[in-house]
């Protein structure tokens, strides 16, 4: 770590305890220039817990630095991920732009556990529709996952960790969760990037139908989906094409960009950049 005289260290601690935002901006810029040494200094202030106001300032600064690093990492991922990648890894990187201290292995273990619970309830002899009914009962009735009809535009509906924590989501985030569990269970489910909605499709040699994760896993047939598309002035070609991981991540980023434009201009700018990177061919 960068060697500091005690007088210099005390001066920095005093600045951390200052309530002036401009002082914090200048100090953060200086500590960012130190790289890992700056982070180590801030963590040392937090660990020492000698000055409550300085500890609060150090924690806020650490949060800002970690968010910046997470935003940089996700932007790099968006720029280089290509068309096909593991959706789950992209969703965790996205979530860390808002929750930089997110313990990804712990949340991955929660998904593994959910998949085990579903596997224990399936005999392997169910019809495709019965398989979905078993999964729906556990996820939406026993565990209480549901679409957030009351606060649809809450940004937490789009971050996978918060969907798991609150058991609330929107069509695309609940569908993404369902797809991650389906991958573990080896169920033939794909995402369908319908305009105005997002569905899952069971697609196998012996059955084809759609699942609406936002509405308790309701099963829909082709005619119902076609009717929805035509009613809202859309074509039906998307019903046949699976949504790629990049399309799912792009749509999620577009949703968050629209939400943050009304509430958080700085985050809206970040998500505008993510959208541009993911849209690039």
HUFEN-V752070 format. One line per field, one symbol per residue. ss: DSSP state (2 for helix, 1 for strand, 0 for the rest). phi: phi as a letter, one per 40 degrees, with the letter a starting at -180 (. if undefined). burial: I if it has 24 or more other ideal C-beta (glycine too) atoms within 12 Angstrom, else O. A space follows every 50 residues. Layout:
# HUFEN-V752070
ss = ???
phi = ???
burial = ???
This chain:
# HUFEN-V752070
ss = 00000222222222220000222222222222200222222222222200 02222222222222222222222222222200000022222222220000 00022222222222222222200000022222222222222200011000 00002222022222220110222222222222222000111100000011 11110011111122200111022222222220000022220000222222 2222222222222022222222222222200
phi = .dcbcdccccccccccccccccccccccccccccgcccccccccccccfc bdcccccccccccccccdcccccccccccbcgcbacddcccccccccbbc cdcddccccccccdcccccccbcgbccdccdcccccccccbccgcacccc bdccdccbcdccccccfbabdcccccdccccccccfccbbcbcccgabbb bcbacbaaabbbccbggdcbcdccccccccccgbcbccccbcccdccccc ccccdcdcccdcbadccdcdccccdcccccc
burial = OOOOOOOOOOOIIOIIIOOOOOOIOOIIOOIIOOOOOIIOIIOIIIOOOO OOOIOOIIOIIIIIIIIIOIIOIIIOIIOOIOOOOOIIOIIIIIIIIIII OIOIOOIIOIIOOIIOOIOOIIOOOOOIOOIIIIIIOIIIOOIOIIIIOO OOOIIIIIIIIIIIOIIIIIIIIIIIIIIIIIOIIOIOIIIIIIOOIIII IIIOOOOIIIIIIIIIIIIIOOOOIOOIIOOOOOOOOIIOOIIIIIIIII IIIIIIIOIIOOOOOOIOOIIOIIIOIIOOO
